[in-house]
């Protein structure tokens, strides 16, 4: 009987400790910075190119406009990702909160189990572009808040995913061959004789 009592006390203490995580750490903050060997206009264009999302966002399946005007503040999108082959599709609603071309984009995501906000900022120096992210996520309800806190504290899973995605983006930008600016004037080899 004493053994059962100690087992129950241990379970209660662990449960209280788990729930306390969500109270003391209701949000998980993470981010990453990369520098690419491309000018800011090209880095921005690749980052915004939906056809390249699957190349750098792990598990990305689709993004579809739900409301508003494509690329405008307030527009909403249905985003579907498959975290791993053995997991079901994960659906989020993305809202474009703020955007300034070649400067930043701020997105808000909402799903059944979590919300998170992400700001991606761009800056250029010496024809190289630095891209930095700042993200804040929160589970819905105390159990999910505690779960996310435990995941981040024990394995750094949110930070690790951010690093993986943006290191993938770095590779995609640096190897980009898409001409996003076909109508820009380029220097020609034509010589004009007066």
Secondary structure per residue as TSV (DSSP state, phi and psi in degrees):
chain	resnum	aa	ss	phi	psi
A	1	X	-	360.0	-38.0
A	2	X	H	-65.2	-37.1
A	3	X	H	-62.9	-44.4
A	4	X	H	-61.3	-41.1
A	5	X	H	-60.6	-45.1
A	6	X	H	-68.1	-36.0
A	7	X	H	-63.9	-45.1
A	8	X	H	-64.0	-42.0
A	9	X	H	-62.5	-42.4
A	10	X	H	-62.6	-44.0
A	11	X	H	-61.9	-43.6
A	12	X	H	-63.6	-42.6
A	13	X	H	-63.8	-43.6
A	14	X	H	-63.4	-41.3
A	15	X	H	-63.8	-43.9
A	16	X	H	-63.2	-42.3
A	17	X	H	-62.4	-42.3
A	18	X	H	-61.6	-48.3
A	19	X	H	-66.3	-31.8
A	20	X	H	-64.7	-31.2
A	21	X	H	-55.4	-45.6
A	22	X	H	-67.0	-29.1
A	23	X	H	-76.5	-40.4
A	24	X	H	-87.0	-19.0
A	25	X	-	-136.4	68.3
A	26	X	-	-71.9	-16.3
A	27	X	-	-128.8	152.1
A	28	X	E	-115.6	123.9
A	29	X	E	-109.0	139.0
A	30	X	E	-158.2	168.5
A	31	X	E	179.7	174.9
A	32	X	E	-158.5	154.4
A	33	X	E	-129.5	134.6
A	34	X	E	-128.2	157.4
A	35	X	E	-126.9	129.1
A	36	X	E	-115.2	156.1
A	37	X	S	-91.7	45.4
A	38	X	S	-136.3	153.7
A	39	X	-	-66.3	158.4
A	40	X	H	-61.1	-36.0
A	41	X	H	-62.2	-41.6
A	42	X	H	-72.4	-41.4
A	43	X	H	-60.4	-42.9
A	44	X	H	-61.9	-46.0
A	45	X	H	-61.4	-42.8
A	46	X	H	-64.6	-45.2
A	47	X	H	-59.2	-34.9
A	48	X	H	-88.7	-9.1
A	49	X	-	-77.2	105.0
A	50	X	G	-61.0	-27.9
A	51	X	G	-69.0	-14.8
A	52	X	G	-103.3	-3.7
A	53	X	H	-54.2	-41.7
A	54	X	H	-65.4	-18.2
A	55	X	H	-79.8	-20.7
A	56	X	H	-131.2	-17.8
A	57	X	S	-96.3	112.5
A	58	X	T	-57.8	126.3
A	59	X	T	78.1	4.4
A	60	X	E	-62.0	133.2
A	61	X	E	-116.0	-48.2
A	62	X	E	-162.2	160.1
A	63	X	E	-141.9	129.0
A	64	X	E	-133.4	133.3
A	65	X	E	-65.2	129.5
A	66	X	E	-100.9	-47.8
A	67	X	E	-150.4	160.2
A	68	X	S	84.2	-170.9
A	69	X	-	-103.7	133.5
A	70	X	T	-47.1	126.0
A	71	X	T	76.2	8.3
A	72	X	S	-106.7	149.3
A	73	X	T	-55.8	134.8
A	74	X	T	94.9	-13.5
A	75	X	-	-69.2	147.1
A	76	X	E	-122.8	151.7
A	77	X	E	-139.7	147.3
A	78	X	E	-94.2	120.0
A	79	X	E	-113.1	130.3
A	80	X	E	-119.4	127.2
A	81	X	E	-128.2	155.2
A	82	X	-	-121.0	98.9
A	83	X	S	-53.4	-38.7
A	84	X	S	-155.7	161.4
A	85	X	T	-56.8	-29.6
A	86	X	T	-93.0	4.5
A	87	X	S	-108.7	154.5
A	88	X	-	-72.4	161.7
A	89	X	-	-58.2	144.8
A	90	X	E	-115.1	121.8
A	91	X	E	-107.1	132.8
A	92	X	E	-129.6	152.8
A	93	X	E	-104.7	120.5
A	94	X	E	-100.0	134.8
A	95	X	E	-120.3	129.3
A	96	X	E	-81.1	110.0
A	97	X	E	-90.2	-35.6
A	98	X	E	-160.5	142.0
A	99	X	E	-153.0	135.5
A	100	X	E	-140.2	115.9
A	101	X	T	-51.4	134.7
A	102	X	T	58.9	15.1
A	103	X	T	-121.4	-57.8
A	104	X	E	-164.0	162.7
A	105	X	E	-143.5	134.0
A	106	X	E	-119.9	126.2
A	107	X	E	-123.1	148.6
A	108	X	E	-122.6	134.8
A	109	X	E	-121.1	140.0
A	110	X	E	-134.5	132.5
A	111	X	-	-137.7	-177.7
A	112	X	S	-63.2	-30.8
A	113	X	S	-112.1	-13.5
A	114	X	E	-156.7	164.5
A	115	X	E	-130.7	151.2
A	116	X	E	-156.6	151.4
A	117	X	E	-116.6	142.0
A	118	X	E	-138.2	129.0
A	119	X	E	-112.6	129.7
A	120	X	E	-116.4	119.9
A	121	X	E	-112.6	144.7
A	122	X	E	-121.0	140.0
A	123	X	E	-147.2	155.8
A	124	X	E	-128.7	140.8
A	125	X	E	-151.8	130.0
A	126	X	T	53.3	44.9
A	127	X	T	60.7	20.9
A	128	X	E	-118.3	148.5
A	129	X	E	-116.5	131.9
A	130	X	E	-102.9	130.6
A	131	X	E	-121.3	123.3
A	132	X	E	-123.6	139.0
A	133	X	E	-115.6	146.8
A	134	X	E	-132.5	119.0
A	135	X	E	-127.5	145.6
A	136	X	E	-135.3	122.1
A	137	X	E	-120.0	154.3
A	138	X	E	-149.1	135.3
A	139	X	E	-75.4	156.5
A	140	X	S	-92.3	118.1
A	141	X	S	89.8	157.1
A	142	X	H	-64.0	-35.2
A	143	X	H	-66.7	-44.4
A	144	X	H	-69.5	-36.9
A	145	X	H	-59.7	-44.9
A	146	X	H	-65.2	-40.5
A	147	X	H	-61.9	-45.9
A	148	X	H	-65.7	-40.3
A	149	X	H	-61.3	-44.8
A	150	X	H	-63.8	-42.4
A	151	X	H	-60.2	-43.5
A	152	X	H	-71.9	-40.1
A	153	X	H	-68.5	-37.7
A	154	X	H	-88.1	-35.4
A	155	X	H	-128.7	-7.2
A	156	X	-	60.5	35.4
A	157	X	H	-64.3	-36.6
A	158	X	H	-68.8	-45.3
A	159	X	H	-61.1	-44.3
A	160	X	H	-61.2	-40.2
A	161	X	H	-66.9	-40.2
A	162	X	H	-61.8	-44.8
A	163	X	H	-61.5	-47.2
A	164	X	H	-59.7	-47.4
A	165	X	H	-60.7	-47.5
A	166	X	H	-79.2	-24.6
A	167	X	H	-68.9	-36.5
A	168	X	H	-62.9	-42.3
A	169	X	H	-60.0	-41.2
A	170	X	H	-56.9	-45.4
A	171	X	H	-63.3	-43.7
A	172	X	H	-63.8	-43.4
A	173	X	H	-66.5	-48.4
A	174	X	H	-63.7	-27.3
A	175	X	T	-100.0	9.1
A	176	X	-	-61.4	135.3
A	177	X	-	-122.9	0.6
A	178	X	-	-72.0	131.2
A	179	X	-	-90.8	102.1
A	180	X	S	-83.2	-8.5
A	181	X	-	-130.4	60.9
A	182	X	T	-68.1	-21.5
A	183	X	T	-95.4	2.3
A	184	X	S	-70.0	144.1
A	185	X	-	-67.8	131.9
A	186	X	-	-119.3	153.4
A	187	X	-	-65.9	136.1
A	188	X	-	-110.6	165.7
A	189	X	-	-90.5	10.1
A	190	X	-	-75.2	132.5
A	191	X	-	-105.4	130.8
A	192	X	-	-99.3	128.5
A	193	X	-	-108.3	127.5
A	194	X	-	-89.4	360.0
